[in-house]
Amino acid sequence: MAFEIKESTDKGIVIAELRGELDSSSVAAFTLGFKEISDKHGKAKYILDLKALDFISSAGWTAFLNEFRRLGALGAEIKLASMQPDAKRVYSLVGIDGVIKSYETVKEAADSYGKNG
């Protein structure tokens, strides 16, 4: 399945819905697509909606961490939502859960922004 990224906004929060597989062959598409979105919105609150992302390789996790750091340096925030069970296991196992917050749903991630400012 080809990788796709679709952008929407809800109450000032930018939601990037990721579809397909994020691996070494599609990580450039994610990086370019997400940079296009973040260039448009700048210092914003972002949620990466992973419900339709079937697979994330180590290259994909690295891309998430790179974007988290890049946008964090600008004062923006990224949270993950609706992660598949296999991805969630890797997310916890390699310690990304200590860096990027994850939520069960996009709504929970969006609500967390309200609680944290």
Legacy VTK file of the C-alpha trace (Angstrom):
# vtk DataFile Version 3.0
C-alpha trace
ASCII
DATASET POLYDATA
POINTS 117 float
0.000 0.000 0.000
1.311 3.428 -0.912
2.007 5.946 1.823
-0.300 8.969 2.084
-0.516 11.972 4.385
-3.701 14.015 4.720
-3.983 17.274 6.637
-6.914 18.720 8.572
-7.347 21.145 11.440
-9.662 21.076 14.425
-9.854 23.969 16.891
-6.394 25.191 15.909
-4.782 21.762 16.143
-3.191 20.407 12.968
-3.969 16.738 12.383
-1.850 14.750 9.941
-3.512 11.455 9.102
-0.962 8.894 7.927
-2.014 5.949 5.742
-0.194 2.901 4.438
3.310 1.883 5.467
6.070 4.141 6.747
9.389 2.508 5.937
12.665 3.345 4.221
10.944 3.619 0.848
8.256 6.057 2.075
10.008 8.044 4.804
10.997 10.767 2.311
7.322 11.184 1.361
6.444 11.588 5.056
9.267 14.045 5.707
8.466 16.188 2.661
4.699 16.023 3.190
4.882 16.834 6.882
7.393 19.644 6.270
4.953 21.154 3.779
2.215 21.028 6.424
4.432 22.398 9.201
5.827 25.168 6.965
2.244 26.306 6.450
1.277 26.178 10.153
4.604 26.927 11.883
4.512 26.958 15.667
1.372 24.931 16.177
0.002 21.914 17.974
0.211 18.783 15.837
-1.285 15.323 16.099
-0.059 12.456 13.934
-3.112 10.206 13.497
-1.727 6.686 13.025
-4.970 4.674 12.866
-4.529 3.909 9.137
-0.765 3.395 9.328
-0.299 -0.350 8.922
3.454 -0.522 9.542
6.223 1.696 10.925
9.858 0.679 10.419
12.839 1.999 12.350
13.257 4.587 9.576
9.702 5.762 10.259
10.281 6.052 14.008
13.475 8.002 13.318
11.531 10.367 11.044
8.957 10.953 13.823
11.736 11.742 16.304
13.456 14.084 13.831
10.231 16.015 13.227
9.514 16.116 16.970
12.938 17.677 17.581
12.778 20.019 14.567
9.375 21.414 15.471
10.124 21.422 19.183
13.035 23.769 18.491
10.497 26.147 16.924
8.163 25.906 19.925
5.663 23.557 18.264
4.383 20.303 19.753
3.681 16.863 18.263
1.606 14.073 19.780
0.747 10.648 18.390
-2.734 9.122 18.345
-4.552 5.894 17.434
-1.449 3.734 17.132
-1.828 0.125 15.938
-0.973 -2.561 18.575
2.259 -3.727 16.876
3.477 -0.142 16.523
2.565 0.585 20.144
4.672 -2.358 21.294
7.746 -1.052 19.423
7.008 2.529 20.591
7.224 1.364 24.224
10.013 -1.155 23.748
12.515 1.288 22.233
11.646 4.136 24.606
9.964 6.568 22.244
7.132 6.736 24.780
9.511 8.728 26.980
9.950 11.336 24.225
6.709 11.683 22.237
3.359 11.365 24.011
0.783 8.992 22.560
-2.973 8.786 23.057
-5.600 6.164 22.238
-7.632 8.565 20.087
-7.196 11.856 18.251
-9.797 13.351 20.612
-7.753 12.366 23.697
-4.626 13.870 22.132
-6.508 17.081 21.272
-8.020 17.272 24.772
-4.547 16.886 26.291
-3.480 20.104 24.570
-6.274 21.924 26.394
-5.064 20.590 29.730
-1.405 21.373 29.067
-1.876 24.770 27.466
LINES 1 118
117 0 1 2 3 4 5 6 7 8 9 10 11 12 13 14 15 16 17 18 19 20 21 22 23 24 25 26 27 28 29 30 31 32 33 34 35 36 37 38 39 40 41 42 43 44 45 46 47 48 49 50 51 52 53 54 55 56 57 58 59 60 61 62 63 64 65 66 67 68 69 70 71 72 73 74 75 76 77 78 79 80 81 82 83 84 85 86 87 88 89 90 91 92 93 94 95 96 97 98 99 100 101 102 103 104 105 106 107 108 109 110 111 112 113 114 115 116
